[in-house]
Amino acid sequence: MTGILGLATQYWMYIAIGAVLVVMIVLTIIPQKKRQKEQKAMMDSITVGTKIMTIGRMVGKITQVNADNTLIVNVGTENSPTYIVIDRQAVGLVLEAVPVAAPAPVEEAPAAEEAPVEEVAEEPAEEVVEVAEEAAEDKKDAE
């Protein structure tokens, strides 16, 4: 009789240990999934004008978002801008997101009136990219 009773208690011990392990695994996966969703939402909210903090703790405002997952960030002031190029994954925290406004209704202008065409000034961010590319070429030439 004691053999059967001892065998039954042994199985219950293994079942209890297995249940504890399953609960521990579930409790670690659920918060991780939640953090991943929050991170994805933060990365999707990155637009021009968003104030961010990088993983290196530099604070700046995004001036340009490039197609190759790089961002040009102004880490200086408005009067004396300092532009850096960072990878999108280097964003650690979004400090101030730019509110997305609803599109205004488009009013059609009369056909007789044409709006004057204004020249668009070249953005300083493009100059930064050109300077960075020239520096990379000079470094390759020096080697």
Secondary structure, 3 states (H helix, E strand, C coil): CHHHHHHHHHHHHHHHHHHHHHHHHHHHHHHHHHHHHHHHHHHHCCCCCCEEEECCCCEEEEEEECCCCEEEEECCCCCCCCEEEEEHHHEEEEEECCCCCCCCCCCCCCCCCCCCCCCCCCCHHHHHHHHHHHHHHHHHHHC
